[in-house]
Amino acid sequence: MRRKLVVGNWKMNGSIAKNKALINQLLARLQNFDAADFALCLPYTYLFQAQQLLTGTNIAWGSQNISQFESGAYTSSISAEMLKDFNCKYAIIGHSERRTISHESNEKAAVRVTRAVNAGITPIYCVGETKLERESGIAKKIVEAQVLAICNLDHTTFERAKNVNMVIAYEPVWAIGTGRAATPDEAQEMHHFIRVLIALRDEEFANRIRIIYGGSLTPNNVCNLLTMPDIDGGLIGRSALTADDFSKICEIACDTTQCLI
Ligand code: PGA
């Protein structure tokens, strides 16, 4: 049984005052939830605050990207080692909003994954097809290329990725922020496909890697999605911005048997 992981992707939201209120509400609600893992990925500017408020709690924190470079003259970039200074456990890599806005390729995303695992940070590597790609019948081809960028990492890097329990997030682009999540069957099919691809490289890791779903995940659809055999949690945007919604999703991740009632 893989332990479920629920990650809030705050995107470009928050303020020092709002974060404090939301984090304190979450800490109160999640304090007895011990059957799943939780994390918040905040804007870089709030990582120090996250570290202050979350150290020693059951909520981990992380960033929403990572530089492909180690250090040097790269204005505005944030390196893996810098994230380590704030004790980030996770870094989202290859989110579709990054792939679209900054034209991030699979190759660059793979370099970022390498930087993360070298620093001991767990990458949450995002994959997913656009609406047009799905409608054209090439969704699996697109996702395959994205996953292979990871499967083709050199031996040392792949072993490091295994050691930090790399996570993959399947986020169909057409489902992100649209209110129209993938159906449980659509998501399960792709999650299983991703696991099979990982198994071609490493069967043992394929069985234990957490493949989480993202894209309009809410308290209303979480039961249907998180009870599918290959869906190991969620990457959550909008529903991570309210304590009610996020904590409800976390509660269900801890005990999906309540979905059967
Ligand atoms: P959403 O975002 O939950 O608002 O669809 C998910 C994501 O982009 O990670």
Residues whose N, C-alpha, C, O or C-beta is under 5 A from the ligand:
A	BS01	PGA	N9 A175 I176 G177 T178 G214 G215 S216 L217 L235 I236 G237 R238 S239
